[in-house]
Amino acid sequence: MRLAGPILITSTLIAASAWANLRPPQILNSHASRLEASWSGTVLSEELSFDCPAVHNGRARPDLRLHCQARAIYSIDSKAAEDVRLRFLYSGGEKVHWSIGSRQESSAGRNLPVKNPEGENAGNCNFCDESIVLKEATIETPLPPGLLSIGVTYDQLLSLKEVGHGYGSSGRFEQSFAYEIWPIKGWKRSPDFAIKLSINVPPGKRWLGLGRRPVNLKCTGETAGQSEPIDLQTNSGYSKFEAKLSTIPDRLQCSYRNPD
């Protein structure tokens, strides 16, 4: 009986110590991007492309500059010449590059007072120097009548979420990004309007560098709190993923990681 007490107390202290030293996962939330504009023309189609970095392996501190080189292209039919103001919101690089027909321009991103993604906190990030800021880039431009394309090229900062970590060990990171599609629902669209989605992610290397490791990438379309999976076509899951969206969601949400 005299042995039971000390053993029980020691076990309790060990369990309490283990729980006390468990840390939360590292999480860094970035803002979704979106284009805001008002024009009288008809939007014929949209292309979204994201050229993203490989999955961070979790063995070292993530680079907070991890980003996808992203581009959104809108094909429109303007019946008459008009002046428009284009406003782009995003988290990422210092500049946004615009293409209006054959004309190329750039504008600097201005930090907005909003510090954290709407409806979210910055997450548990002990390696972050500051919160992720929301940026705004604008341009005022004349649109000639007829068919033309409007393109926005920018760096999309990735969100990071640590998974599979434990006491005394780092985990693996899931990388993600989001694009707000809902502004296009306020524009006049052609009856056969659709969005072409393209995502490139370099494959990882298998043990000893033999062969390629497929990427586990998933995208969903979110509308009114409901999520629907997007059917992505891929070349064996190695690098390029494509989809055509005929039903338009409010938001595109994509995440990728190495398979378990």
Beta strands, then each sheet from edge to edge (+ up, - down):
strand 1: 27-28
strand 2: 34-36
strand 3: 42-51
strand 4: 67-78
strand 5: 82-90
strand 6: 95-100
strand 7: 103-108
strand 8: 110-111
strand 9: 135-143
strand 10: 146-157
strand 11: 159-163
strand 12: 172-180
strand 13: 188-189
strand 14: 195-200
strand 15: 204-205
strand 16: 212-213
strand 17: 216-223
strand 18: 226-229
strand 19: 233-234
strand 20: 240-245
strand 21: 251-257
sheet 1: 1+ 11- 12+ 21- 17+ 18-
sheet 2: 2+ 5- 9+ 8-
sheet 3: 7+ 6- 10+ 4- 3+ 13+
sheet 4: 7+ 6- 10+ 4- 3+ 14+ 20- 19+
sheet 5: 15+ 16-
end
